[in-house]
């Protein structure tokens, strides 16, 4: 029968515990430790369908510069190279997913892994200004200084079957210049109206559109660049109406008809614009605030006059423009009539 004092028992317990610790440590060291230790960075978090996406991995806990890197896409190995920490893949079609898995085995046998899922989506953005353009104007409306802008997002996000989600049932997060517009973001808020700034500088409008159940999302970005309003002159023909297809250039001829109707179109202006006409530098108050005037020749002799128009808006002080052209009259101006327009 072995008897142990209290001191001997304590010492024996410490030895047993220490021996167990050594045994446990050796057991772990003999195995292959695994962890999700790879940090994954994508060149874009919201790619378009088919867009090239660069995937880069690194690790703060292991040196993977000489590691064997195995890259798998949807379960299929696509790359198996030493130290390969970046590859390019094409984003999938709408509704599809790419499951990318990376396994790095270091020279000392340690293994670190990482994985990511790549989807795709598209957000088209329609930008509309409340600045004036003529009826049936063909082309994109320029955004004038202090114009309000309406932006509508047209998202294209799809489920696994490829069917696009109803745009009215998606969540929209709007940002202006990188700052979230909380009160105009939310479920179904597909459009947003931005008031014109007093400081006419360019800014980015960004919208992130997401589907709450699947997690699918896409981002749309549009650059808003306010421009100075402008004035263009058009012939107001008594038979064909206003000839919007061609603007008057630097000069126009009245010819033997001795008169010609002119319409001034104020691109990018809002309501409240005042007009001031000058002919050869002389003000004509009777023409003020009229966008359409008739120019007549008072003499059969040849000559010319300079027609000048100033436009300003008291409500939006940045909305102002001026323009002028030369009127040629007399018999000799017939030949210049055809060539006096700028397409």
Residue pairs with C-beta under 8 A, 6 or more apart in sequence:
4 12
32 109
32 110
32 111
33 110
33 111
34 111
34 112
34 113
35 61
35 111
35 112
35 113
36 112
36 113
36 114
36 115
37 59
37 60
37 61
37 62
37 112
37 113
37 114
38 57
38 58
38 59
38 64
38 102
38 104
38 112
38 113
38 114
39 57
39 58
39 59
39 60
39 114
40 55
40 56
40 57
40 102
40 114
40 115
40 116
41 55
41 56
41 57
41 58
42 53
42 54
42 55
42 56
42 116
42 118
43 52
43 53
43 54
43 55
43 56
44 51
44 53
45 219
46 121
46 208
46 217
46 218
46 219
47 53
47 91
47 118
47 120
48 91
48 120
48 121
48 122
49 91
49 92
49 93
49 94
49 120
49 121
49 122
50 90
50 91
50 93
50 120
51 90
51 91
51 120
52 88
52 89
52 90
52 91
53 88
53 89
53 90
53 91
53 118
54 86
54 87
54 88
55 86
55 87
55 88
55 89
55 100
55 102
55 116
56 85
56 86
57 64
57 69
57 85
57 86
57 102
57 104
57 114
58 64
58 85
59 104
59 112
61 112
62 104
62 106
62 110
62 112
63 106
64 83
64 85
64 104
64 106
64 112
65 83
66 82
66 83
66 106
66 107
67 82
67 83
67 104
67 105
67 106
67 107
67 112
68 80
68 81
68 82
68 104
68 105
69 79
69 80
69 81
69 82
69 83
69 84
69 85
69 102
69 103
69 104
70 77
70 79
70 80
70 102
70 103
70 104
70 105
71 77
71 78
71 79
71 80
71 84
71 87
71 100
71 101
71 102
72 78
72 100
72 101
72 102
72 103
73 89
73 98
73 99
73 100
74 98
74 99
75 99
78 87
79 87
89 98
89 100
89 118
91 98
91 118
91 119
91 120
92 98
92 118
92 119
92 120
93 120
93 162
94 120
94 121
94 122
94 156
94 157
94 158
94 162
94 164
95 158
95 159
95 160
95 161
95 162
95 163
95 216
96 119
96 120
96 160
96 162
97 117
97 118
97 119
97 160
98 117
98 118
98 119
99 115
99 117
100 115
100 116
100 117
100 118
101 113
101 114
101 115
102 113
102 114
102 115
103 111
103 112
103 113
104 111
104 112
104 113
105 111
106 112
119 216
119 217
120 218
121 155
121 156
121 157
121 209
121 216
121 217
121 218
121 219
122 155
122 156
122 218
122 220
123 153
123 154
123 155
123 156
123 207
123 209
123 218
123 219
123 220
124 153
124 154
124 155
124 156
124 220
125 151
125 152
125 153
125 154
125 205
125 207
125 220
125 221
125 222
126 151
126 152
126 154
127 143
127 149
127 150
127 151
127 205
127 222
127 224
128 141
128 149
128 150
128 151
128 152
129 141
129 142
129 143
129 144
129 147
129 148
129 149
129 150
129 268
130 147
130 148
130 149
130 150
130 270
131 141
131 142
131 143
131 144
131 147
131 229
131 267
131 268
131 269
131 270
132 265
132 266
132 267
132 268
132 269
132 270
133 141
133 265
133 267
133 268
134 242
134 244
134 265
136 244
137 244
142 227
142 230
142 267
142 268
143 149
143 224
143 225
143 226
143 227
143 268
144 226
144 227
144 228
144 229
144 267
144 268
144 269
144 270
144 319
145 196
145 200
145 226
145 227
145 228
145 229
145 268
145 316
145 318
145 319
146 196
146 197
146 198
146 200
146 226
146 270
146 316
146 318
146 319
147 196
147 226
147 268
147 270
148 193
148 194
148 195
148 196
149 193
149 194
149 196
149 224
150 191
150 192
150 193
150 194
151 191
151 192
151 193
151 194
151 205
151 207
151 222
152 190
152 191
153 167
153 172
153 190
153 191
153 207
153 209
153 220
154 167
155 165
155 167
155 170
155 209
155 218
155 220
156 164
156 218
157 164
157 165
157 170
157 209
157 210
157 211
157 216
157 217
157 218
158 164
158 165
158 216
159 165
159 214
159 216
165 211
165 216
167 190
168 188
168 190
169 187
169 188
169 211
170 187
170 188
170 190
170 209
170 210
170 211
171 186
171 187
171 209
171 210
171 211
171 212
172 185
172 186
172 187
172 188
172 189
172 190
172 207
172 208
172 209
173 180
173 185
173 207
173 208
173 209
173 210
174 180
174 181
174 184
174 185
174 189
174 192
174 205
174 206
174 207
175 181
175 204
175 205
175 206
175 207
175 208
176 194
176 203
176 204
176 205
176 206
177 203
177 204
178 204
178 206
181 192
184 192
192 205
192 207
194 205
194 224
196 226
196 316
197 203
197 226
198 318
200 226
200 318
201 226
202 223
202 224
202 225
202 226
203 223
203 224
204 221
204 222
204 223
204 224
205 221
205 222
205 223
205 224
206 219
206 220
206 221
206 222
207 219
207 220
208 217
208 218
208 219
209 217
209 218
209 219
209 220
210 216
210 217
211 217
227 268
228 268
228 321
229 266
229 267
229 268
229 269
229 311
229 319
229 320
229 321
230 266
230 267
230 268
230 321
230 323
231 264
231 265
231 266
231 267
231 309
231 311
231 321
231 322
231 323
232 247
232 248
232 264
232 265
232 267
232 323
233 247
233 248
233 262
233 263
233 264
233 265
233 309
233 323
233 325
234 242
234 243
234 244
234 246
234 247
234 248
234 262
234 263
234 265
235 242
235 243
235 248
235 252
235 260
235 261
235 262
235 263
235 341
236 242
236 243
236 261
236 262
236 263
236 292
237 243
237 261
238 261
242 263
244 265
246 341
246 342
246 343
247 341
247 342
248 262
248 325
248 340
248 341
248 342
249 325
249 340
249 341
249 342
250 325
250 326
250 342
251 304
251 325
251 326
251 327
251 328
251 336
251 340
252 260
252 325
252 326
252 327
252 328
252 336
252 337
252 340
252 341
253 327
253 328
253 329
253 333
253 334
253 335
253 336
253 337
253 340
254 260
254 295
254 296
254 297
254 327
254 328
254 329
254 333
254 337
255 329
255 331
255 333
255 334
255 337
256 331
256 334
258 296
258 297
258 329
259 294
259 295
259 296
259 297
260 294
260 295
260 327
261 292
261 293
261 294
261 295
262 292
262 293
262 294
262 295
262 307
263 291
263 292
264 275
264 291
264 292
264 293
264 309
264 311
264 323
265 291
266 273
266 291
266 311
266 321
268 319
269 311
269 313
269 319
269 321
270 313
270 315
270 316
270 319
271 315
272 313
272 314
272 315
272 316
273 311
273 312
273 313
273 319
274 288
274 289
274 311
274 312
274 313
274 314
275 287
275 288
275 289
275 290
275 291
275 309
275 310
275 311
276 283
276 288
276 309
276 310
276 311
277 283
277 284
277 287
277 288
277 290
277 293
277 307
277 308
277 309
278 284
278 307
278 308
278 309
278 310
279 305
279 306
279 307
279 308
280 305
280 306
281 306
281 308
287 293
295 305
295 307
295 327
297 303
297 329
297 330
299 329
299 330
300 330
300 331
301 330
302 328
302 329
302 330
302 331
302 332
302 333
303 328
303 329
303 330
304 326
304 327
304 328
304 329
305 326
305 327
305 329
306 324
306 325
306 326
306 327
307 324
307 325
307 326
307 327
308 322
308 323
308 324
309 322
309 323
309 324
310 320
310 321
310 322
311 319
311 320
311 321
311 322
312 319
312 320
313 319
313 320
328 336
328 340
